[in-house]
Amino acid sequence: MTEAVWQRAVDWVGTEVEDSFVMIHLDTGTYLTLNRTASAVWDALETPQTQGAIEDRLRAQFDVDASTCSAAVGNLLAEMRGHQLASPV
């Protein structure tokens, strides 16, 4: 089975504010704040990526073991999907 490729939703914009990344949905006005890890995942999704590619990027950026990183990225992608920030292609 091929790993899903994830991509950003196009109707969200954001900017860095102090230690957070604040985002707003262009149509609904809904806003949310991404922590450093979620912001790194958002950055990784600048181009469509598999979860494995995102994990590789985060392990290079943060001091985290593979199993912890995999669980965290899986949870973040599910949460981002729930907020319609990202989805599998």
TIMI-541222 format. One record per residue: residue number from 1; residue in one letter; chain; x, y, z of N, C-alpha, C in turn. Coordinates in pm, 1 decimal. Each point is the difference from the previous one (the first is absolute). Layout:
# TIMI-541222
PT     k   r   c        npx        npy        npz       capx       capy       capz        cpx        cpy        cpz
PT   NUM   a   A          X          Y          Z          X          Y          Z          X          Y          Z
...
***
This chain:
# TIMI-541222
PT     k   r   c        npx        npy        npz       capx       capy       capz        cpx        cpy        cpz
PT     1   m   A       83.7     -118.2        0.0      -83.7      118.2        0.0       88.3      124.7        0.0
PT     2   t   A      -34.3       95.9      -80.0       75.3      124.2      -11.1      -41.5       96.6      109.3
PT     3   e   A      100.2       67.7       55.7      -25.7       98.4      105.2      -70.3      121.9      -59.2
PT     4   a   A      -99.1       52.0       71.6      -75.4      117.1      -45.4       89.6      123.1       -6.8
PT     5   v   A      -28.4       83.3      -96.5       67.5      128.8      -13.8      -95.0      105.8       54.9
PT     6   w   A       52.0       84.5       87.9      -78.9      104.7       64.0       29.8      135.2      -64.1
PT     7   q   A     -100.5       86.8       -1.9       19.4      135.3      -51.4      -75.1       99.9       86.5
PT     8   r   A       47.5      124.1       -2.9      -65.2      109.1       71.2     -132.7       35.5      -65.9
PT     9   a   A      -90.0       54.1       79.0     -120.6       61.6      -53.9       38.9      140.5      -46.3
PT    10   v   A      -60.3       46.6     -107.6       39.0      129.5      -56.8      -72.4      118.7       62.6
PT    11   d   A     -103.1      -26.7       80.4      -80.4      109.2       53.1       40.2       43.0      141.2
PT    12   w   A      122.7      -33.2       41.1       56.3       44.7      126.8      125.1       83.3      -27.2
PT    13   v   A       16.4      106.1       74.5      122.5       79.7       -4.5       46.6       20.5      143.3
PT    14   g   A      127.7       29.0       13.6       49.9       19.5      135.2      127.2       79.8        3.3
PT    15   t   A       37.8       34.0      122.5      122.7       74.2       22.9       54.3      -35.0      137.9
PT    16   e   A      129.9       14.9       12.8       63.6      -26.1      127.7      -20.3      118.9       92.5
PT    17   v   A      -43.3      -28.4      122.8      -18.3      101.8      102.8       69.3      -51.9      126.0
PT    18   e   A      110.9       62.7       33.9       83.6      -42.4      112.1       38.5     -146.8      -17.6
PT    19   d   A      -41.9      -89.2       91.1       39.4     -141.2       -6.6     -106.1      -88.4      -64.3
PT    20   s   A     -100.0       57.7      -61.6     -110.0      -76.3      -57.4      -21.6       38.7     -145.6
PT    21   f   A      -77.1      -81.9      -68.3      -39.9       28.1     -137.1     -151.8       11.6        1.0
PT    22   v   A      -51.6      120.0      -25.4     -143.0       27.7        5.8      -57.0      -11.2     -140.7
PT    23   m   A     -111.7      -72.9      -12.7      -60.8      -23.7     -130.1     -146.1       42.5        0.6
PT    24   i   A      -47.6       41.0     -118.0     -140.1       36.8      -15.3      -52.7      -62.4     -129.0
PT    25   h   A     -122.7      -49.2        9.3      -67.9      -56.0     -117.4      -62.5      115.4      -76.7
PT    26   l   A       32.2       12.1     -127.2      -42.3      115.4      -79.5     -150.8       11.0      -16.6
PT    27   d   A      -71.4     -111.7       -5.6     -144.8        4.8      -20.9      -79.4       14.2      129.3
PT    28   t   A       42.9      -68.8      105.3      -80.0       -3.2      122.2       46.9       97.0      107.6
PT    29   g   A      124.5       45.9      -10.3       53.9       86.8      104.1       45.7      -76.2      122.9
PT    30   t   A      -10.2     -130.8       -2.8       47.8      -83.1      109.9      151.2       16.5       11.1
PT    31   y   A       48.9        9.9      122.3      144.0        8.2       16.1       47.4      -99.9      103.3
PT    32   l   A      125.9      -34.5       -9.9       62.4      -90.2       96.1      148.1       28.8        5.2
PT    33   t   A       63.4      -54.4      100.6      142.6       19.6       20.4       70.5     -134.4       -4.4
PT    34   l   A      105.5       -8.4      -76.9       80.8     -121.1       -7.0      120.5       14.3       92.2
PT    35   n   A       29.3     -106.3       73.6      121.6        0.8       80.3      119.8      -26.7      -92.0
PT    36   r   A      116.4       -5.6       55.5      122.3      -13.9      -79.3        0.0     -127.2      -84.0
PT    37   t   A      -44.4     -110.3       56.4       -2.0     -126.5      -73.0     -103.3        3.2     -112.1
PT    38   a   A     -120.2       46.2       30.2     -104.6        8.3     -103.1       41.3       96.9     -110.2
PT    39   s   A       66.5      106.7       36.7       49.2       95.5      -98.7      104.1      -65.2      -90.9
PT    40   a   A       84.4      -84.8       55.6      100.7      -71.6      -79.7      -67.6      -96.0      -98.0
PT    41   v   A     -109.1      -63.9       42.9      -75.2      -87.5      -90.5      -63.6       83.8     -110.2
PT    42   w   A      -59.4      113.6       35.6      -59.1       89.9      -99.9      106.5       42.1     -102.6
PT    43   d   A      118.7       35.8       48.7      109.1       38.1      -89.8       37.8     -115.2      -92.3
PT    44   a   A        4.9     -120.2       55.1       34.7     -117.7      -80.7     -101.4      -21.8     -112.0
PT    45   l   A     -123.9       39.9       25.2     -106.0      -19.3      -99.0       -5.7      111.8     -104.1
PT    46   e   A      104.6       80.9       -7.0        6.2      101.8     -105.2      -13.3      -67.0     -137.1
PT    47   t   A       54.0     -119.3       -9.4      -24.1      -85.8     -115.6      -58.1     -129.9       53.9
PT    48   p   A      -85.4      -68.5      -74.4      -58.9     -124.4       49.1      108.3      -99.6       44.3
PT    49   q   A      -23.5      -63.4      115.6       97.9      -90.1       61.6      -69.7     -122.6       57.3
PT    50   t   A       73.0     -108.9        7.8      -49.5     -115.6       74.1       27.0       22.5      148.3
PT    51   q   A      -67.9      -74.9       84.0       25.1       10.3      143.6      145.0      -35.5       29.3
PT    52   g   A       51.8     -100.7      -67.9      139.2      -39.8       20.9       98.2      111.5      -32.3
PT    53   a   A      -23.9       73.6     -107.2       87.7      111.6      -36.9       -8.0      111.1      103.8
PT    54   i   A     -119.8       24.4       51.7      -16.6      101.2      105.2       76.1      -43.5      124.8
PT    55   e   A      -12.3     -126.2       36.0       71.3      -51.6      117.1      150.6       14.9      -16.9
PT    56   d   A       52.1      -32.7     -117.2      143.8       14.0      -25.5       43.7      144.3       20.7
PT    57   r   A      -78.8       92.1      -51.5       33.1      142.3       12.9       -1.5       43.1      146.9
PT    58   l   A     -100.4      -43.2       75.5       -8.8       38.1      140.6      110.0      -63.3       84.0
PT    59   r   A       36.4     -124.5      -29.8      108.9      -63.7       74.9      132.5       71.2      -24.9
PT    60   a   A       17.0       59.1     -118.8      121.2       76.8      -28.0       -2.6      135.9       71.1
PT    61   q   A     -121.1       49.4       24.3      -16.4      133.3       59.8       -5.6       -3.9      152.2
PT    62   f   A      -57.1     -106.9       56.5      -18.8      -11.6      144.9       70.8     -123.8       52.3
PT    63   d   A       31.4        0.7      127.8       60.1     -115.4       65.5     -112.8      -91.6       47.4
PT    64   v   A      -42.7      -92.6      -88.1     -112.2      -87.8       29.9       25.3     -136.8      -62.3
PT    65   d   A      -38.8     -105.2       71.9       18.9     -134.0      -54.5     -109.4      -31.8     -102.4
PT    66   a   A       25.3      -99.6      -81.7      -87.9      -32.7     -112.9     -142.2      -35.5       42.9
PT    67   s   A      -17.2      -79.1      104.9     -135.5      -41.6       39.1      -80.5      116.1       57.7
PT    68   t   A       63.8       85.0       79.3      -67.9      117.5       55.0      -38.3       95.4     -112.8
PT    69   c   A       91.4       20.2      -93.7      -25.0       89.1     -112.4     -114.9      -52.5      -85.7
PT    70   s   A        0.4     -129.2      -27.3     -105.5      -60.1      -82.4     -136.9       17.7       63.8
PT    71   a   A       -8.2      -24.8      130.1     -127.6       15.9       70.1      -44.9      145.8       -0.7
PT    72   a   A       93.3       92.4       26.2      -34.4      141.5        4.5      -44.6       51.0     -137.1
PT    73   v   A       70.9      -37.4     -105.3      -36.1       45.3     -134.4     -134.6      -60.0      -40.9
PT    74   g   A      -22.6     -126.5       31.0     -129.2      -61.5      -30.2     -114.6       71.6       68.7
PT    75   n   A       18.6       34.2      127.3     -102.3       74.3       74.7      -20.1      139.8      -56.7
PT    76   l   A      109.3       67.5      -33.4      -10.0      135.8      -55.9      -71.1        0.0     -134.8
PT    77   l   A       32.4      -96.4      -85.6      -67.0       -5.9     -130.3     -149.4      -25.9       17.0
PT    78   a   A      -35.5      -86.9       93.6     -142.5      -26.0       25.7      -69.2      126.2       51.7
PT    79   e   A       67.0       72.9       88.8      -57.0      123.8       52.8      -10.7      106.2     -110.1
PT    80   m   A      103.3        8.9      -82.6       -4.0       95.9     -111.9     -111.4      -35.4      -97.8
PT    81   r   A      -21.0     -127.3      -19.6     -110.9      -42.1      -87.9     -132.9       41.0       61.5
PT    82   g   A      -13.4      -17.1      130.0     -123.0       37.9       69.3      -30.3      149.2       -8.8
PT    83   h   A      106.3       81.2       -1.2      -16.9      146.1      -11.9        2.4       46.0     -145.4
PT    84   q   A        8.9      -94.7      -91.1        5.6       25.4     -144.2      121.4       83.7      -39.6
PT    85   l   A      110.1      -21.9       71.1      127.1       63.5      -33.7       75.9      -79.5     -106.1
PT    86   a   A      -15.3     -131.3        4.1       72.0      -88.1      -91.2      -83.8     -124.4      -22.5
PT    87   s   A       29.6      -66.8     -110.5      -71.7     -123.7      -31.2       86.4      -86.8      -91.0
PT    88   p   A      -29.4     -129.9        0.0       71.9      -86.2      -94.4      -50.4       30.4     -142.0
PT    89   v   A       91.2      -11.7      -94.6      -35.5       26.1     -139.5      -78.6     -117.9      -54.7
***
